[in-house]
Amino acid sequence: MSVYSVIVVPGAGHGEQLRLAPGERLRFGRRAGSNDLVLAHEGVSRAAGEITAQGAFWVLSNLSAHQTYAVENPEGAGEHIKVAPGRLDAPVPFEFARVVLPAAGELLHFDVWAPRHDYASAGPRADGATTRPAFGLDPTKRYFAVLAALCEPRLRGAPHAPAPTVDQLTARLAPIWPTANRAAVQWNIDYLAIKLRLRPTGPGPAAPGPRLNGKKESLVSLALRFDLVREDDLGILAGAAGAR
């Protein structure tokens, strides 16, 4: 395992990558000489902030008196956190992150990578029943292909894309599910809402009950938040697996 746990990638024109070992700090701001990463812009504080590597993650301190910083996940579905002025040691949960600083009408940014992954060793198994999975999804079923098609726009790099309509889903699934129609696709959406516990259960997927507004958006949000569908899963939309 590399000794470095955090790699800072400056924006264009700001120099080479900066690598931090656990416990090391990197200060950034406008003032040259006292900062490891100089952001030469009059809208950036002289001492704007500090990054500290913490093993498999990192924390951000906002030393600005007035500006809120945003830390975005470039690979996520619009995921971001806000770090308020004066906030110290805010943990950043993203493996790939972009720190965005507002600067006198402009948005400056630099990237931070946290490639180190630590895992628990496989120790002896305890006696007793195994833990039930939180979401028992079968990627060979049609409902999973419907869920993958729902998540596809955001997984393909459009984090704020609206969820596809039922007609769009039907057209997208046609190559692997030739008999798909609006009713069948909607049935699978209703089934997913029950399976993922987004609506009360009943005698069947289309059972009467309280209407769930934004059902497709809720499914996409839940699936992406807990990695129920990943970019690799989109392959089923182009293969025979999704038609089983």
C-alpha positions as CSV (number, residue, x, y, z in Angstrom):
1,M,0.0,0.0,0.0
2,S,1.3,3.4,-0.9
3,V,2.3,5.6,2.0
4,Y,0.3,8.4,0.5
5,S,-3.4,8.5,1.3
6,V,-4.4,11.8,-0.4
7,I,-3.4,13.4,-3.7
8,V,-4.3,17.0,-4.4
9,V,-4.6,17.8,-8.1
10,P,-4.4,21.6,-8.7
11,G,-6.5,23.3,-11.4
12,A,-4.9,24.3,-14.6
13,G,-1.8,26.5,-14.1
14,H,-1.4,25.8,-10.4
15,G,1.4,23.3,-10.5
16,E,2.0,19.6,-10.0
17,Q,0.2,17.0,-7.9
18,L,0.7,17.2,-4.2
19,R,0.8,14.0,-2.2
20,L,0.0,13.7,1.5
21,A,0.8,10.9,3.9
22,P,-1.6,10.3,6.9
23,G,-1.4,13.1,9.3
24,E,0.2,15.6,6.8
25,R,-1.5,18.9,6.1
26,L,-1.8,21.1,3.1
27,R,-2.7,24.8,3.3
28,F,-4.2,26.7,0.4
29,G,-4.9,30.4,-0.2
30,R,-3.9,33.5,-2.0
31,R,-0.7,34.3,-0.1
32,A,2.5,32.8,-1.6
33,G,5.1,31.5,0.8
34,S,2.7,30.5,3.6
35,N,0.5,28.2,1.5
36,D,1.4,24.8,-0.1
37,L,-1.2,25.5,-2.9
38,V,-1.4,29.1,-4.0
39,L,-4.6,30.3,-5.6
40,A,-3.6,33.6,-7.1
41,H,-7.0,35.3,-7.2
42,E,-8.0,38.5,-5.4
43,G,-11.3,36.8,-4.4
44,V,-9.5,34.1,-2.4
45,S,-8.6,34.6,1.2
46,R,-4.9,34.9,2.1
47,A,-5.2,31.8,4.2
48,A,-8.3,30.1,2.7
49,G,-8.2,26.6,4.1
50,E,-6.4,23.5,5.1
51,I,-6.6,19.8,4.1
52,T,-5.4,17.1,6.4
53,A,-4.9,13.5,5.3
54,Q,-6.5,10.9,7.7
55,G,-5.6,7.5,6.4
56,A,-8.4,6.4,4.0
57,F,-10.1,9.8,4.0
58,W,-9.4,13.5,4.5
59,V,-10.8,16.5,6.3
60,L,-11.2,20.1,5.2
61,S,-11.0,23.3,7.3
62,N,-12.5,26.4,5.9
63,L,-10.4,29.3,7.2
64,S,-12.4,32.0,5.3
65,A,-14.4,34.4,7.4
66,H,-17.3,34.7,4.9
67,Q,-17.2,32.2,2.1
68,T,-18.9,28.8,2.1
69,Y,-16.9,26.1,0.2
70,A,-18.6,23.2,-1.7
71,V,-17.0,19.8,-2.0
72,E,-18.5,17.9,-5.0
73,N,-18.4,14.3,-6.0
74,P,-17.6,14.5,-9.8
75,E,-18.7,10.9,-10.2
76,G,-21.9,11.1,-8.1
77,A,-25.4,12.0,-8.8
78,G,-25.0,15.6,-7.7
79,E,-23.6,14.6,-4.3
80,H,-21.9,17.4,-2.5
81,I,-21.2,18.8,1.0
82,K,-21.0,22.4,2.2
83,V,-18.3,23.6,4.5
84,A,-19.3,26.8,6.3
85,P,-16.9,29.7,7.0
86,G,-14.7,28.8,10.0
87,R,-15.7,25.2,10.0
88,L,-12.7,23.0,11.1
89,D,-12.0,19.4,10.1
90,A,-15.1,18.6,8.1
91,P,-14.8,15.0,6.9
92,V,-15.1,14.4,3.2
93,P,-16.6,11.1,2.2
94,F,-15.8,11.0,-1.5
95,E,-13.0,9.0,-3.1
96,F,-12.9,11.6,-5.9
97,A,-13.7,15.2,-4.8
98,R,-13.7,18.7,-6.2
99,V,-13.2,21.6,-3.8
100,V,-15.0,24.7,-5.2
101,L,-14.3,28.2,-3.9
102,P,-16.4,31.2,-4.9
103,A,-14.0,34.0,-5.8
104,A,-15.4,37.5,-6.7
105,G,-17.9,36.2,-9.3
106,E,-15.8,33.2,-10.4
107,L,-15.7,29.6,-9.2
108,L,-12.2,28.2,-8.6
109,H,-11.6,24.5,-8.0
110,F,-9.0,21.8,-7.4
111,D,-9.4,18.1,-7.1
112,V,-8.6,15.8,-4.2
113,W,-8.2,12.0,-4.6
114,A,-8.4,9.5,-1.7
115,P,-7.3,6.3,-3.4
116,R,-6.4,4.4,-0.2
117,H,-8.9,1.7,0.7
118,D,-8.7,-0.1,4.1
119,Y,-10.7,-3.2,4.7
120,A,-11.4,-5.4,7.7
121,S,-9.6,-8.7,7.7
122,A,-11.7,-11.8,7.3
123,G,-11.7,-13.1,10.9
124,P,-13.4,-16.2,12.3
125,R,-17.1,-16.4,11.6
126,A,-19.4,-16.0,14.6
127,D,-22.0,-18.7,15.3
128,G,-25.6,-17.9,14.6
129,A,-27.8,-16.9,11.7
130,T,-26.3,-14.9,8.8
131,T,-27.3,-11.3,8.4
132,R,-30.0,-10.7,5.9
133,P,-29.1,-8.4,3.0
134,A,-30.6,-4.9,3.2
135,F,-31.9,-5.1,-0.4
136,G,-32.3,-8.4,-2.1
137,L,-32.0,-7.5,-5.8
138,D,-31.5,-10.1,-8.5
139,P,-29.7,-8.6,-11.5
140,T,-31.1,-11.3,-13.8
141,K,-34.7,-10.1,-13.3
142,R,-36.5,-7.6,-15.4
143,Y,-37.2,-5.3,-12.5
144,F,-33.4,-4.8,-12.2
145,A,-33.1,-3.9,-15.9
146,V,-35.9,-1.3,-15.2
147,L,-34.0,0.1,-12.3
148,A,-30.8,0.2,-14.3
149,A,-32.6,2.1,-17.1
150,L,-34.0,4.5,-14.5
151,C,-30.5,5.2,-13.2
152,E,-28.7,5.3,-16.5
153,P,-28.8,9.0,-17.3
154,R,-27.1,10.0,-14.0
155,L,-24.6,7.1,-14.1
156,R,-23.6,8.3,-17.6
157,G,-22.6,11.7,-16.3
158,A,-25.7,13.8,-16.1
159,P,-26.1,14.1,-12.3
160,H,-29.1,16.4,-12.4
161,A,-31.0,14.6,-15.2
162,P,-34.7,13.9,-14.5
163,A,-35.8,10.3,-14.2
164,P,-36.8,8.9,-17.6
165,T,-40.5,8.7,-18.3
166,V,-42.3,5.4,-18.6
167,D,-42.4,5.8,-22.4
168,Q,-38.6,6.5,-22.5
169,L,-38.0,3.5,-20.3
170,T,-40.1,1.3,-22.6
171,A,-38.2,2.4,-25.7
172,R,-34.8,2.0,-23.9
173,L,-35.6,-1.6,-22.8
174,A,-37.1,-2.7,-26.1
175,P,-33.8,-4.2,-27.5
176,I,-33.6,-6.6,-24.5
177,W,-37.3,-6.9,-23.8
178,P,-39.2,-6.8,-27.1
179,T,-42.6,-7.3,-25.5
180,A,-42.2,-4.4,-23.1
181,N,-45.0,-2.0,-22.9
182,R,-46.0,0.9,-20.6
183,A,-48.1,-1.3,-18.3
184,A,-45.4,-3.9,-17.9
185,V,-42.7,-1.2,-17.2
186,Q,-45.0,0.6,-14.7
187,W,-45.7,-2.8,-13.0
188,N,-42.0,-3.3,-12.4
189,I,-41.7,0.3,-11.1
190,D,-44.5,-0.4,-8.6
191,Y,-42.8,-3.7,-7.7
192,L,-39.5,-1.9,-7.0
193,A,-41.2,0.6,-4.8
194,I,-42.5,-2.3,-2.7
195,K,-39.3,-4.3,-2.8
196,L,-37.2,-1.2,-1.8
197,R,-39.8,-0.3,0.8
198,L,-40.9,3.0,-0.7
199,R,-44.6,2.3,-0.4
200,P,-46.9,0.1,1.9
201,T,-47.1,-3.5,0.9
202,G,-50.3,-5.0,-0.3
203,P,-51.7,-8.1,-2.1
204,G,-49.7,-7.3,-5.3
205,P,-47.3,-4.7,-6.8
206,A,-50.2,-2.7,-8.2
207,A,-52.3,-3.0,-5.0
208,P,-54.3,0.1,-4.1
209,G,-52.8,2.3,-1.5
210,P,-51.5,5.9,-0.9
211,R,-50.1,7.4,-4.0
212,L,-46.3,7.8,-3.8
213,N,-45.3,11.1,-5.5
214,G,-42.0,11.2,-7.3
215,K,-41.7,7.4,-7.2
216,K,-39.1,7.1,-10.0
217,E,-37.0,9.9,-8.5
218,S,-37.1,8.2,-5.1
219,L,-36.0,4.9,-6.7
220,V,-33.1,6.5,-8.5
221,S,-32.1,8.4,-5.4
222,L,-32.1,5.3,-3.2
223,A,-30.4,3.1,-5.8
224,L,-27.5,5.5,-6.3
225,R,-27.1,6.5,-2.7
226,F,-26.5,2.8,-1.7
227,D,-24.8,1.6,-4.9
228,L,-27.7,-0.7,-5.7
229,V,-26.9,0.0,-9.4
230,R,-23.4,0.9,-10.6
231,E,-22.0,1.9,-13.9
232,D,-20.9,-1.6,-14.6
233,D,-24.5,-2.8,-14.3
234,L,-25.5,-0.8,-17.3
235,G,-24.1,-3.6,-19.5
236,I,-27.3,-5.5,-18.9
237,L,-29.1,-2.9,-21.0
238,A,-27.1,-4.1,-24.0
239,G,-27.0,-7.8,-23.3
240,A,-29.2,-10.8,-23.0
241,A,-29.0,-10.9,-19.2
242,G,-31.7,-8.2,-18.9
243,A,-34.2,-10.1,-20.9
244,R,-34.2,-13.1,-18.6
